[in-house]
Amino acid sequence: MKMMNDAATAPMSAEEMDANDNIRGFRERFHFPETKDGAEPIYFTGNSLGLMPKTARGYVDEELEEWAKLAVDAHVNARHPWLPYHEFLTEQMARIVGAEPSETVVMNSLTVNLHLMLVSFYRPTDRRHKIIIEKGAFPSDRYAVESQIKFHGFDPEISLVELAPREGESTLRTEDIVGRVESEGSSVATVLLGGVNYYTGQAFEMREITAAAHKIGAVAGFDLAHAAGNLELRMHDWDVDFAVWCSYKYLNGGPGAVAGAFVHERHADCQNMPRFAGWWGHDKATRFLMGPEFRPLTGAEGWQISNPPILQMAALRASLEIFEEAGMTALVAKSRRLTGYLEQLINELADDRISIITPRDPSQRGCQLSIRVRNGDRSLHERIVTRGVYADWREPDVIRAAPVPLYNSFRDVGRFVDVLKESLG
Ligand SMILES: *Cc1c(COP(=O)(O)O)cnc(C)c1O
């Protein structure tokens, strides 16, 4: 299936497209892994672990130095004082997910944040106790949700609703998601989907899904692990209740990077909302009076529990500054061309052993294409990996390839498809 603008773009070579790419320079800001034979790697696993910004080491070193020289005084006297350190990340992170700074906090890791959000946003009653998720959600999300249901004394067999694609289809239709939300109606407490499904690469229509959830009196939350830094997001405008995401995938924050959480401002002042409290969520003005009574900060910061890991946040700060410079609008514009080019070249292979399960509509995907391999022949993946390609295999039969607009080039895409073609034999 060809896109309308193919006629205009098809004659251009990968080299010409790279020359026309006004954000190509960002590639130089990242370390690429070394391959065995010294060949240039084709790194298409930024959806799993983003590359290291060259500035990250200096940012982490700076904090190590502050620790060495100032020790406890670094909390207040460091160039970037540790006490408010998470605040140095807030505005940039808020822009990435389309939120107000007061709605955004960088803390903990992803699944932890999901649990913390569910403590507040999944409060089942006998009448309203269901959570709707997508079938084939990332396992950690499913484990979290199932354990929350059990924690409240409900039965996942009854309270966990999993949306499956239609027979013969690989991805969900928005009309079916909305239809199911409506038909489950007042039994639903929470709708929780991925922003982008990690397996199929499908981007969900978050605004529509949120509106459907609200219409039946439920709350809507999204796991943006594969959406943050990949799509242009509007958490605030789409009226989403809560969201969580990690920072080591598209956001290049490094292994185990500190995650994010979004809480819509209409919940900012809900002092009586149940939550798991800790001192970092307590009013900053009186935190160090060390009083016994918890008074949560307004906004997303009120969900913090512990004082944060400064070294991890330093690495993330390096990365978010690059995002700030590039801007999500430019990144997504390039991403559409880059992934469109990958799709076009795979189509041109016209090999019936492989097919793309990611939606063809660019507005229903990010940069990742999930390539289904007939009969789950994993050896194809092994052959491309030995040729310097970083792409992953997901059971039973999918290769995920994510050309990332910050550091991948059109030439990478061309080389990837050459390798794929050779490997198909
Ligand atoms: C990557 C990913 C995770 C990983 O969870 P961690 O808590 O960061 O280990 C969870 N959920 C989704 C949807 C993911 O894509």
The ligand as an ORCA input file, in Angstrom:
! r2SCAN-3c Opt
* xyz 0 1
  C       9.561     -1.175     29.048
  C       8.233     -1.317     29.679
  C       8.098     -1.654     31.035
  C       9.290     -1.929     31.908
  O       9.019     -1.659     33.244
  P      10.131     -1.171     34.281
  O       9.361     -0.949     35.501
  O      10.769      0.060     33.707
  O      11.136     -2.273     34.401
  C       6.817     -1.716     31.558
  N       5.722     -1.479     30.793
  C       5.828     -1.166     29.481
  C       4.599     -0.905     28.672
  C       7.077     -1.096     28.884
  O       7.177     -0.813     27.586
*
